[in-house]
């Protein structure tokens, strides 16, 4: 049985270089990325013209690494071959579910909006942030559960097959990966004022707990003999690209290895980011405590130096 996308133009033999040289613009994700990045930059310009400072690192994180990675995943050779090779799709999966959400969270777009929006929209945003829905969606145990179960649901239900058969479902899968990743990482590592904040020890625990789940899924995919997206990938090998496509099961084993290795590697990067945030927070808390103690000492000194009233 063939699928809708087997009628696409025949792709040349895949090489890693094609990830960086074989580009094509998909209008929906490209326009979305340009619009989101543009709104963010407008906010930065408004803030700067007002004389306020906005850290350049946040802008580079959101616009450069965040939206840049999103465009890279959806317009580069990763997007060109993501329905042809499961291994290429898996690289795209990791970029969309891990790199993009963390980068966007570190860009603090909600904080930027609160500092630049007019009074009425700012009040609406604050209402949303303090709503019950926001508290539920930013509840760390819930977002952790969503984050670790979403990949299993993708590859072990009919969802992945549907994404191979329908361009619309395929694009929604991309949006889903970014959304679930953002829900998980925003309360843990983001800078924005969000409900559901927990202490740094619990944040570190949740981050570390994601590592074995990615590893286990990767090892499971590597070890299984049943093909993911079987009808689609076997149909491709019956066509003109069958001359260069690797055996579907071999490609699936490579995909599982990519998920395993990259999940652990990127997870360690997340842990490092969180640890740095924890250290900085501790230093700021220590500085605030020092200022409080200095103020108490100054008040005590003034009280001791002032003459006592005579009766």
PyMOL commands that set and color helices and strands:
alter all, ss='L'
color gray80, all
select helices_A, chain A and resi 4-7+16-21+27-49+56-75+77-81+86-106+109-116+119-129+132-137+140-155+159-165+167-189+200-223+230-238+240-243+248-305
alter helices_A, ss='H'
color red, helices_A
deselect
rebuild
show_as cartoon
